[in-house]
Amino acid sequence: KTESGLYYVINNQGVGNNPTTTSTVKVAYKGYFTDDNIFDESDTTGISFSLTSVIDGWQEGIPYFKPGGKGLLLIPSELGYGRTARPGIPANSVLIFRIHLIE
């Protein structure tokens, strides 16, 4: 657990350099709620994006992994969407992501 309240589990660290909070990364992921209902997922080839354009939980959590790394991010609502509901994501939701940092 980090000081911000983010929980992370590294199942496979990966190899190479860790990304920074401003890196562009390619990640395959599955996002679900604490009741195991999936709200979003990529295909196995992943999607590319800048960490500056995602929720705080991803900005903080993805840099713990190296390319090829796999694991889990448990993101409290304050590091996700907080009190703002998003399509398919109720306000104050805890978000869980299984991630594979491809590059």
MMTF fields as JSON, N, C-alpha, C and O atoms, coordinates in Angstrom:
{
  "mmtfVersion": "1.0.0",
  "mmtfProducer": "UNKNOWN",
  "numBonds": 411,
  "numAtoms": 412,
  "numGroups": 103,
  "numChains": 1,
  "numModels": 1,
  "chainsPerModel": [1],
  "groupsPerChain": [103],
  "chainIdList": ["A"],
  "bondAtomList": [4, 2, 8, 6, 12, 10, 16, 14, 20, 18, 24, 22, 28, 26, 32, 30, 36, 34, 40, 38, 44, 42, 48, 46, 52, 50, 56, 54, 60, 58, 64, 62, 68, 66, 72, 70, 76, 74, 80, 78, 84, 82, 88, 86, 92, 90, 96, 94, 100, 98, 104, 102, 108, 106, 112, 110, 116, 114, 120, 118, 124, 122, 128, 126, 132, 130, 136, 134, 140, 138, 144, 142, 148, 146, 152, 150, 156, 154, 160, 158, 164, 162, 168, 166, 172, 170, 176, 174, 180, 178, 184, 182, 188, 186, 192, 190, 196, 194, 200, 198, 204, 202, 208, 206, 212, 210, 216, 214, 220, 218, 224, 222, 228, 226, 232, 230, 236, 234, 240, 238, 244, 242, 248, 246, 252, 250, 256, 254, 260, 258, 264, 262, 268, 266, 272, 270, 276, 274, 280, 278, 284, 282, 288, 286, 292, 290, 296, 294, 300, 298, 304, 302, 308, 306, 312, 310, 316, 314, 320, 318, 324, 322, 328, 326, 332, 330, 336, 334, 340, 338, 344, 342, 348, 346, 352, 350, 356, 354, 360, 358, 364, 362, 368, 366, 372, 370, 376, 374, 380, 378, 384, 382, 388, 386, 392, 390, 396, 394, 400, 398, 404, 402, 408, 406],
  "bondOrderList": [1, 1, 1, 1, 1, 1, 1, 1, 1, 1, 1, 1, 1, 1, 1, 1, 1, 1, 1, 1, 1, 1, 1, 1, 1, 1, 1, 1, 1, 1, 1, 1, 1, 1, 1, 1, 1, 1, 1, 1, 1, 1, 1, 1, 1, 1, 1, 1, 1, 1, 1, 1, 1, 1, 1, 1, 1, 1, 1, 1, 1, 1, 1, 1, 1, 1, 1, 1, 1, 1, 1, 1, 1, 1, 1, 1, 1, 1, 1, 1, 1, 1, 1, 1, 1, 1, 1, 1, 1, 1, 1, 1, 1, 1, 1, 1, 1, 1, 1, 1, 1, 1],
  "groupList": [{"groupName": "LYS", "atomNameList": ["N", "CA", "C", "O"], "elementList": ["N", "C", "C", "O"], "formalChargeList": [0, 0, 0, 0], "bondAtomList": [1, 0, 2, 1, 3, 2], "bondOrderList": [1, 1, 2], "singleLetterCode": "K", "chemCompType": "L-PEPTIDE LINKING"}, {"groupName": "THR", "atomNameList": ["N", "CA", "C", "O"], "elementList": ["N", "C", "C", "O"], "formalChargeList": [0, 0, 0, 0], "bondAtomList": [1, 0, 2, 1, 3, 2], "bondOrderList": [1, 1, 2], "singleLetterCode": "T", "chemCompType": "L-PEPTIDE LINKING"}, {"groupName": "GLU", "atomNameList": ["N", "CA", "C", "O"], "elementList": ["N", "C", "C", "O"], "formalChargeList": [0, 0, 0, 0], "bondAtomList": [1, 0, 2, 1, 3, 2], "bondOrderList": [1, 1, 2], "singleLetterCode": "E", "chemCompType": "L-PEPTIDE LINKING"}, {"groupName": "SER", "atomNameList": ["N", "CA", "C", "O"], "elementList": ["N", "C", "C", "O"], "formalChargeList": [0, 0, 0, 0], "bondAtomList": [1, 0, 2, 1, 3, 2], "bondOrderList": [1, 1, 2], "singleLetterCode": "S", "chemCompType": "L-PEPTIDE LINKING"}, {"groupName": "GLY", "atomNameList": ["N", "CA", "C", "O"], "elementList": ["N", "C", "C", "O"], "formalChargeList": [0, 0, 0, 0], "bondAtomList": [1, 0, 2, 1, 3, 2], "bondOrderList": [1, 1, 2], "singleLetterCode": "G", "chemCompType": "PEPTIDE LINKING"}, {"groupName": "LEU", "atomNameList": ["N", "CA", "C", "O"], "elementList": ["N", "C", "C", "O"], "formalChargeList": [0, 0, 0, 0], "bondAtomList": [1, 0, 2, 1, 3, 2], "bondOrderList": [1, 1, 2], "singleLetterCode": "L", "chemCompType": "L-PEPTIDE LINKING"}, {"groupName": "TYR", "atomNameList": ["N", "CA", "C", "O"], "elementList": ["N", "C", "C", "O"], "formalChargeList": [0, 0, 0, 0], "bondAtomList": [1, 0, 2, 1, 3, 2], "bondOrderList": [1, 1, 2], "singleLetterCode": "Y", "chemCompType": "L-PEPTIDE LINKING"}, {"groupName": "VAL", "atomNameList": ["N", "CA", "C", "O"], "elementList": ["N", "C", "C", "O"], "formalChargeList": [0, 0, 0, 0], "bondAtomList": [1, 0, 2, 1, 3, 2], "bondOrderList": [1, 1, 2], "singleLetterCode": "V", "chemCompType": "L-PEPTIDE LINKING"}, {"groupName": "ILE", "atomNameList": ["N", "CA", "C", "O"], "elementList": ["N", "C", "C", "O"], "formalChargeList": [0, 0, 0, 0], "bondAtomList": [1, 0, 2, 1, 3, 2], "bondOrderList": [1, 1, 2], "singleLetterCode": "I", "chemCompType": "L-PEPTIDE LINKING"}, {"groupName": "ASN", "atomNameList": ["N", "CA", "C", "O"], "elementList": ["N", "C", "C", "O"], "formalChargeList": [0, 0, 0, 0], "bondAtomList": [1, 0, 2, 1, 3, 2], "bondOrderList": [1, 1, 2], "singleLetterCode": "N", "chemCompType": "L-PEPTIDE LINKING"}, {"groupName": "GLN", "atomNameList": ["N", "CA", "C", "O"], "elementList": ["N", "C", "C", "O"], "formalChargeList": [0, 0, 0, 0], "bondAtomList": [1, 0, 2, 1, 3, 2], "bondOrderList": [1, 1, 2], "singleLetterCode": "Q", "chemCompType": "L-PEPTIDE LINKING"}, {"groupName": "PRO", "atomNameList": ["N", "CA", "C", "O"], "elementList": ["N", "C", "C", "O"], "formalChargeList": [0, 0, 0, 0], "bondAtomList": [1, 0, 2, 1, 3, 2], "bondOrderList": [1, 1, 2], "singleLetterCode": "P", "chemCompType": "L-PEPTIDE LINKING"}, {"groupName": "ALA", "atomNameList": ["N", "CA", "C", "O"], "elementList": ["N", "C", "C", "O"], "formalChargeList": [0, 0, 0, 0], "bondAtomList": [1, 0, 2, 1, 3, 2], "bondOrderList": [1, 1, 2], "singleLetterCode": "A", "chemCompType": "L-PEPTIDE LINKING"}, {"groupName": "PHE", "atomNameList": ["N", "CA", "C", "O"], "elementList": ["N", "C", "C", "O"], "formalChargeList": [0, 0, 0, 0], "bondAtomList": [1, 0, 2, 1, 3, 2], "bondOrderList": [1, 1, 2], "singleLetterCode": "F", "chemCompType": "L-PEPTIDE LINKING"}, {"groupName": "ASP", "atomNameList": ["N", "CA", "C", "O"], "elementList": ["N", "C", "C", "O"], "formalChargeList": [0, 0, 0, 0], "bondAtomList": [1, 0, 2, 1, 3, 2], "bondOrderList": [1, 1, 2], "singleLetterCode": "D", "chemCompType": "L-PEPTIDE LINKING"}, {"groupName": "TRP", "atomNameList": ["N", "CA", "C", "O"], "elementList": ["N", "C", "C", "O"], "formalChargeList": [0, 0, 0, 0], "bondAtomList": [1, 0, 2, 1, 3, 2], "bondOrderList": [1, 1, 2], "singleLetterCode": "W", "chemCompType": "L-PEPTIDE LINKING"}, {"groupName": "ARG", "atomNameList": ["N", "CA", "C", "O"], "elementList": ["N", "C", "C", "O"], "formalChargeList": [0, 0, 0, 0], "bondAtomList": [1, 0, 2, 1, 3, 2], "bondOrderList": [1, 1, 2], "singleLetterCode": "R", "chemCompType": "L-PEPTIDE LINKING"}, {"groupName": "HIS", "atomNameList": ["N", "CA", "C", "O"], "elementList": ["N", "C", "C", "O"], "formalChargeList": [0, 0, 0, 0], "bondAtomList": [1, 0, 2, 1, 3, 2], "bondOrderList": [1, 1, 2], "singleLetterCode": "H", "chemCompType": "L-PEPTIDE LINKING"}],
  "groupTypeList": [0, 1, 2, 3, 4, 5, 6, 6, 7, 8, 9, 9, 10, 4, 7, 4, 9, 9, 11, 1, 1, 1, 3, 1, 7, 0, 7, 12, 6, 0, 4, 6, 13, 1, 14, 14, 9, 8, 13, 14, 2, 3, 14, 1, 1, 4, 8, 3, 13, 3, 5, 1, 3, 7, 8, 14, 4, 15, 10, 2, 4, 8, 11, 6, 13, 0, 11, 4, 4, 0, 4, 5, 5, 5, 8, 11, 3, 2, 5, 4, 6, 4, 16, 1, 12, 16, 11, 4, 8, 11, 12, 9, 3, 7, 5, 8, 13, 16, 8, 17, 5, 8, 2],
  "groupIdList": [1, 2, 3, 4, 5, 6, 7, 8, 9, 10, 11, 12, 13, 14, 15, 16, 17, 18, 19, 20, 21, 22, 23, 24, 25, 26, 27, 28, 29, 30, 31, 32, 33, 34, 35, 36, 37, 38, 39, 40, 41, 42, 43, 44, 45, 46, 47, 48, 49, 50, 51, 52, 53, 54, 55, 56, 57, 58, 59, 60, 61, 62, 63, 64, 65, 66, 67, 68, 69, 70, 71, 72, 73, 74, 75, 76, 77, 78, 79, 80, 81, 82, 83, 84, 85, 86, 87, 88, 89, 90, 91, 92, 93, 94, 95, 96, 97, 98, 99, 100, 101, 102, 103],
  "secStructList": [7, 7, 6, 6, 1, 7, 3, 3, 3, 3, 3, 3, 7, 7, 1, 1, 7, 7, 7, 7, 6, 6, 7, 3, 3, 3, 3, 3, 3, 3, 3, 3, 7, 6, 6, 1, 7, 3, 3, 3, 3, 7, 7, 6, 6, 7, 3, 3, 3, 3, 4, 4, 4, 1, 7, 2, 2, 2, 2, 2, 2, 4, 4, 4, 1, 7, 6, 6, 7, 3, 3, 3, 3, 3, 3, 7, 4, 4, 4, 6, 6, 6, 6, 7, 7, 5, 6, 6, 5, 7, 6, 6, 7, 7, 3, 3, 3, 3, 3, 3, 3, 7, 7],
  "xCoordList": [0.86, 0.0, 0.9, 1.917, 0.499, 1.252, 0.625, -0.459, 1.302, 0.78, -0.543, -1.359, -0.762, -1.988, -3.194, -4.332, -2.953, -4.048, -4.136, -4.992, -3.27, -3.223, -2.626, -1.616, -3.27, -2.704, -2.237, -2.895, -1.104, -0.634, -0.005, 0.589, -0.147, 0.443, 1.229, 0.688, 2.488, 3.319, 3.459, 4.126, 2.829, 2.954, 4.187, 4.799, 4.548, 5.734, 6.278, 5.607, 7.481, 8.058, 8.291, 8.155, 8.646, 9.032, 10.519, 11.219, 11.004, 12.431, 12.602, 11.742, 13.708, 13.986, 13.715, 13.726, 13.473, 13.265, 11.804, 10.916, 11.565, 10.212, 9.795, 10.617, 8.527, 8.056, 7.983, 8.008, 7.892, 7.699, 6.253, 5.5, 5.869, 4.485, 4.147, 2.979, 5.148, 4.886, 5.145, 5.105, 5.411, 5.706, 4.454, 3.332, 4.676, 3.633, 3.858, 4.97, 2.812, 2.907, 1.882, 0.941, 2.083, 1.101, 0.722, 1.575, -0.569, -1.044, -2.258, -3.175, -2.251, -3.452, -4.039, -3.303, -5.342, -5.941, -7.367, -8.031, -7.814, -9.218, -9.573, -8.916, -10.622, -11.062, -12.363, -13.31, -12.41, -13.642, -13.844, -12.94, -15.069, -15.444, -15.176, -14.817, -15.35, -15.117, -16.089, -15.838, -17.201, -18.142, -17.824, -18.636, -16.647, -16.151, -16.832, -16.542, -17.728, -18.331, -17.322, -16.775, -17.089, -16.132, -16.783, -17.916, -16.073, -16.592, -15.828, -16.333, -14.618, -13.839, -12.696, -12.197, -12.282, -11.093, -10.576, -11.332, -9.281, -8.657, -8.544, -8.839, -8.115, -7.784, -6.348, -5.705, -5.848, -4.528, -3.383, -2.267, -3.64, -2.576, -2.416, -1.421, -3.382, -3.289, -3.595, -3.88, -3.531, -3.723, -2.569, -1.997, -2.24, -1.166, -1.762, -2.761, -1.14, -1.59, -0.492, 0.422, -0.601, 0.31, -0.228, -1.429, 0.642, 0.198, -0.3, -0.965, 0.008, -0.508, -2.001, -2.636, -2.567, -3.97, -4.905, -6.048, -4.443, -5.269, -5.472, -4.903, -6.283, -6.587, -5.313, -4.33, -5.364, -4.208, -3.707, -2.501, -4.616, -4.22, -3.333, -2.43, -3.578, -2.716, -1.405, -0.345, -1.468, -0.238, 0.718, 1.93, 0.178, 1.013, 1.391, 2.53, 0.455, 0.663, 1.454, 2.27, 1.238, 1.928, 3.451, 4.135, 4.019, 5.481, 6.117, 7.344, 5.336, 5.908, 6.315, 7.072, 5.817, 6.066, 7.105, 7.295, 7.765, 8.691, 8.027, 7.079, 8.487, 7.889, 7.823, 8.796, 6.657, 6.411, 5.807, 5.374, 5.773, 5.259, 3.752, 3.016, 3.315, 1.887, 1.544, 2.358, 0.335, -0.093, -1.463, -2.28, -1.695, -3.01, -2.882, -1.968, -3.803, -3.917, -5.298, -6.306, -5.351, -6.611, -6.635, -5.862, -7.537, -7.531, -8.726, -9.873, -8.458, -9.568, -10.21, -9.581, -11.45, -12.187, -11.479, -11.574, -10.768, -10.085, -8.991, -8.641, -8.451, -7.423, -8.006, -7.287, -9.334, -10.039, -10.855, -10.304, -12.166, -13.043, -13.717, -14.476, -13.452, -13.982, -15.493, -16.185, -15.995, -17.445, -18.131, -19.343, -17.359, -17.924, -18.237, -17.344, -19.501, -19.88, -19.418, -19.412, -19.04, -18.66, -19.581, -20.175, -19.719, -20.567, -20.113, -18.985, -21.012, -20.727, -19.949, -19.68, -19.579, -18.819, -19.513, -19.487, -20.134, -20.803, -19.807, -18.626, -20.288, -19.457, -18.93, -19.573, -17.775, -17.146, -16.805, -16.787, -16.54, -16.228, -14.756, -13.867, -14.519, -13.185, -12.983, -13.856, -11.84, -11.561, -10.405, -9.406, -10.555, -9.507, -9.105, -9.96, -7.811, -7.308, -6.277, -5.321, -6.472, -5.418, -4.686, -5.297, -3.395, -2.647, -1.472, -0.879, -1.158, 0.057, 0.701, 0.183, 1.827, 2.548, 3.338, 4.363, 2.861, 3.474, 4.748, 5.801, 4.643, 5.84, 5.65, 6.542],
  "yCoordList": [-1.178, 0.0, 1.233, 1.285, 2.217, 3.468, 4.474, 4.236, 5.582, 6.622, 7.202, 7.647, 7.201, 7.77, 6.85, 7.284, 5.573, 4.614, 3.624, 2.739, 3.754, 2.81, 1.491, 1.471, 0.391, -0.933, -1.477, -1.271, -2.169, -2.788, -4.133, -4.333, -5.049, -6.38, -6.597, -6.465, -6.927, -7.219, -8.728, -9.353, -9.317, -10.756, -11.078, -12.135, -10.15, -10.281, -8.867, -8.007, -8.624, -7.275, -6.77, -5.574, -7.676, -7.258, -6.941, -7.152, -6.433, -6.12, -4.765, -4.321, -4.12, -2.824, -1.689, -1.859, -0.53, 0.69, 0.9, 0.687, 1.321, 1.672, 2.948, 3.845, 3.043, 4.303, 5.369, 5.058, 6.611, 7.709, 8.174, 7.684, 9.097, 9.595, 10.369, 10.681, 10.684, 11.397, 10.532, 11.029, 9.239, 8.343, 8.02, 8.081, 7.674, 7.059, 5.56, 5.079, 4.824, 3.387, 2.643, 3.235, 1.348, 0.468, -0.59, -1.336, -0.65, -1.512, -2.314, -1.774, -3.609, -4.437, -4.511, -4.704, -4.362, -4.29, -4.807, -4.926, -5.109, -5.414, -4.658, -4.816, -3.826, -3.048, -3.591, -3.824, -3.794, -4.291, -3.693, -3.11, -3.866, -3.365, -4.434, -5.562, -4.084, -5.034, -6.214, -7.23, -6.093, -7.212, -8.075, -8.91, -7.878, -8.627, -8.288, -8.93, -7.299, -6.881, -6.046, -5.068, -6.449, -5.763, -4.507, -4.558, -3.377, -2.146, -1.741, -0.941, -2.272, -1.914, -2.907, -3.442, -3.152, -3.955, -3.728, -3.428, -3.879, -3.764, -5.171, -6.156, -5.256, -6.57, -6.89, -6.064, -8.057, -8.484, -7.685, -7.716, -6.968, -6.146, -4.82, -4.123, -4.461, -3.268, -1.976, -1.967, -0.881, 0.452, 1.337, 1.123, 2.332, 3.269, 4.588, 5.055, 5.182, 6.473, 7.081, 6.391, 8.38, 9.076, 8.957, 9.106, 8.692, 8.605, 9.948, 9.994, 11.031, 12.338, 12.484, 13.419, 11.564, 11.702, 10.697, 10.541, 10.016, 8.992, 9.323, 10.284, 8.519, 8.747, 8.656, 8.022, 9.306, 9.36, 7.969, 7.76, 7.028, 5.671, 5.003, 4.245, 5.276, 4.734, 5.508, 4.914, 6.825, 7.629, 7.174, 7.126, 6.842, 6.387, 4.912, 4.541, 4.074, 2.621, 2.026, 1.131, 2.494, 1.911, 2.003, 1.05, 3.109, 3.18, 2.151, 2.049, 1.393, 0.315, -0.879, -1.739, -0.933, -2.075, -1.728, -0.561, -2.743, -2.604, -3.24, -4.008, -2.951, -3.572, -5.097, -5.744, -5.645, -7.078, -7.417, -8.548, -6.448, -6.678, -6.871, -6.328, -7.664, -7.929, -7.818, -8.136, -7.366, -7.279, -6.663, -6.684, -6.116, -5.639, -4.261, -4.017, -3.365, -2.065, -1.991, -2.188, -1.713, -1.493, -0.006, 0.479, 0.697, 2.158, 2.689, 2.497, 3.361, 3.974, 5.076, 5.622, 5.391, 6.346, 7.688, 8.336, 8.121, 9.412, 9.442, 10.513, 8.281, 8.195, 7.753, 7.589, 7.563, 7.206, 8.394, 9.425, 8.239, 9.31, 10.056, 10.995, 9.654, 10.361, 10.444, 9.459, 11.625, 11.829, 12.018, 12.223, 11.951, 12.14, 10.794, 9.967, 10.577, 9.352, 9.459, 10.55, 8.356, 8.268, 7.237, 6.43, 7.237, 6.215, 4.805, 4.393, 4.086, 2.73, 2.649, 1.552, 3.803, 3.808, 4.757, 5.973, 4.199, 5.062, 5.935, 5.601, 7.043, 7.906, 7.113, 6.168, 7.494, 6.9, 5.418, 4.684, 4.977, 3.564, 3.245, 3.985, 2.129, 1.543, 0.787, 0.029, 0.988, 0.367, -0.622, -0.337, -1.773, -2.789, -3.036, -3.235, -3.024, -3.27, -4.38, -4.339, -5.373, -6.338, -5.737, -5.437, -5.561, -4.897, -5.721, -6.51, -5.505, -6.044, -4.852, -4.361, -4.393, -3.283, -3.859, -4.511, -3.618, -4.188, -3.414, -4.009, -2.092, -1.257, 0.137, 0.976],
  "zCoordList": [0.0, 0.0, 0.0, 0.692, -0.793, -0.823, 0.142, 0.674, 0.363, 1.259, 0.77, 1.576, -0.544, -1.107, -0.942, -1.122, -0.597, -0.467, -1.614, -1.598, -2.608, -3.721, -3.235, -2.532, -3.622, -3.385, -4.723, -5.743, -4.728, -5.952, -5.645, -4.586, -6.587, -6.494, -7.772, -8.869, -7.635, -8.803, -8.907, -8.082, -9.925, -10.157, -10.983, -10.823, -11.875, -12.71, -12.88, -13.451, -12.39, -12.418, -13.834, -14.092, -14.77, -16.114, -16.138, -15.147, -17.268, -17.41, -18.077, -18.838, -17.788, -18.406, -17.447, -16.228, -18.023, -17.228, -16.876, -17.701, -15.645, -15.233, -15.952, -16.14, -16.357, -16.928, -15.835, -14.644, -16.255, -15.312, -15.411, -16.253, -14.575, -14.584, -15.856, -16.09, -16.682, -17.934, -19.168, -20.294, -18.96, -20.084, -20.895, -20.393, -22.16, -22.973, -22.871, -23.086, -22.545, -22.313, -23.162, -23.691, -23.277, -23.919, -22.898, -22.418, -22.568, -21.492, -21.953, -22.572, -21.643, -21.772, -20.362, -19.394, -20.243, -18.912, -18.882, -19.912, -17.683, -17.414, -16.15, -15.121, -16.224, -15.076, -14.538, -15.289, -13.224, -12.635, -11.244, -10.646, -10.761, -9.45, -8.392, -8.727, -7.122, -6.035, -6.062, -5.415, -6.805, -6.939, -8.163, -8.559, -8.762, -9.928, -11.246, -12.256, -11.276, -12.538, -13.327, -12.819, -14.573, -15.443, -16.013, -16.493, -15.961, -16.55, -17.801, -18.589, -18.01, -19.192, -19.345, -18.355, -20.583, -20.814, -22.224, -23.149, -22.358, -23.681, -24.263, -23.587, -25.52, -26.029, -25.595, -24.948, -25.937, -25.456, -26.069, -25.55, -27.168, -27.757, -27.023, -27.222, -26.178, -25.354, -26.077, -27.274, -25.332, -25.884, -25.417, -24.348, -26.236, -25.904, -25.448, -25.995, -24.443, -23.933, -23.071, -22.618, -22.856, -21.96, -20.539, -20.313, -19.598, -18.208, -17.681, -16.646, -18.373, -17.949, -18.234, -17.746, -19.023, -19.429, -18.753, -19.182, -17.71, -17.063, -15.585, -15.067, -14.922, -13.508, -12.658, -13.04, -11.503, -10.61, -10.213, -10.084, -10.019, -9.64, -10.669, -10.313, -11.946, -13.008, -13.073, -13.267, -12.913, -12.936, -11.843, -12.052, -10.688, -9.579, -9.709, -9.424, -10.133, -10.104, -11.252, -11.03, -12.474, -13.634, -13.5, -13.871, -12.985, -12.86, -11.915, -11.879, -11.157, -10.349, -11.205, -10.755, -12.436, -13.32, -14.378, -14.724, -14.878, -16.001, -17.217, -17.05, -18.441, -19.622, -19.473, -19.086, -19.788, -19.634, -18.286, -18.066, -17.38, -16.04, -16.011, -16.835, -15.033, -14.852, -13.384, -12.517, -13.113, -11.729, -11.582, -12.501, -10.41, -10.024, -9.382, -8.593, -9.726, -9.06, -8.42, -9.099, -7.131, -6.435, -6.101, -5.274, -6.762, -6.746, -5.959, -6.363, -4.83, -4.09, -4.934, -5.84, -4.63, -5.466, -5.591, -6.633, -4.545, -4.599, -5.667, -6.163, -6.021, -7.06, -8.399, -9.385, -8.412, -9.637, -10.121, -10.506, -10.098, -10.559, -9.418, -9.661, -8.165, -7.011, -7.002, -7.261, -6.703, -6.596, -7.945, -8.006, -9.022, -10.353, -10.992, -11.177, -11.328, -12.037, -13.49, -14.061, -14.076, -15.488, -16.127, -15.412, -17.453, -18.074, -17.642, -17.911, -16.975, -16.517, -15.215, -14.727, -14.637, -13.382, -12.404, -12.591, -11.36, -10.38, -9.612, -9.513, -9.078, -8.233, -7.042, -6.584, -6.551, -5.364, -5.52, -4.532, -6.726, -6.97, -6.729, -7.15, -6.044, -5.959, -7.263, -7.685, -7.9, -9.196, -9.055, -8.395, -9.678, -9.677, -11.124, -11.987, -11.384, -12.728, -12.713, -11.938, -13.569, -13.875, -15.06, -16.086, -14.925, -15.99, -16.476, -15.74, -17.741, -18.364, -19.069, -20.072, -18.54, -19.164, -20.33, -20.132, -21.539, -22.727, -23.081, -23.311, -23.122, -23.39, -22.849, -22.977]
}
